[in-house]
């Protein structure tokens, strides 16, 4: 998964707004959630979305790639 050009440009310019971050995080989580799952800010990965440990790792990797950050183990 790659960030869109607008998101990368906003990040470079220091204008990455919270709504951009929330939108991208919701998209990442939704990509791993079961079809029809209610993905929202307060959703629990395991309890609400049924994620297993491998999916949690994959979500973390996708976040790292999307935002060009490193999440410590």
N, C-alpha and C positions, 0 to 999 in steps of 0.2 A: 504494500500500500504506500503510495507516495502522496506527499502534500501537494495541494494545488498551487499553482504559481502565485495566486493572490495571497495565500497563507504564508508562503516563503518570503514574498516581498514585504508583507506586513511585519514578519518577524525580523527581517534585516533592518527595517526602518524603526524598530522598537515600538511598533503599533499593534502588536498582537493583543487583541482585546479578549476579554473573558468570554464573550459570546462565541468567538472563533474557536477558542479552546474547548468550550463545552460542546459545540457542534461537532468538532472533530473527534472528541472522546466518545460522544454518543454514537457516532458512526462506527468507530472502531469496535466498541462493545457490541453494537447491533450486528456487526459482521460475524461475530462468534456466537451470538444468542440464537436460540431456536426460533424458527419462523413464528411470527405472531407474538413474540415475547414483548412485554411492556418494559422497554428500556427507558429509564428516566434517571435523574440525578441521584435519587435515593435508593435505587435498585441494588440489591445484594447479589454479587456475582454467583454465589453458590445457592443461596436460599431462594432467590427470586428467578434467577436465570438458568439455574441448573448447571453451572460451569463446573468442570472437573479441574484437577491440578494442571493438566497439560494445557487446557484452554486458558487458564490464568497466566501461565508462562507465555503463551502465544499473544495474549492481549498486551502483556508487558513489553514484549518484543515489538509489537506493532506501534505502541506508544513511543518507544525509543526511536524507531525509524521515522515516524510521522513528525515528531517534534525535535529530532536530532539531539536527543538527550540520552544520558545513561542512568538507568535505575539500578541502584546497588542491589546485589543478591541478598 
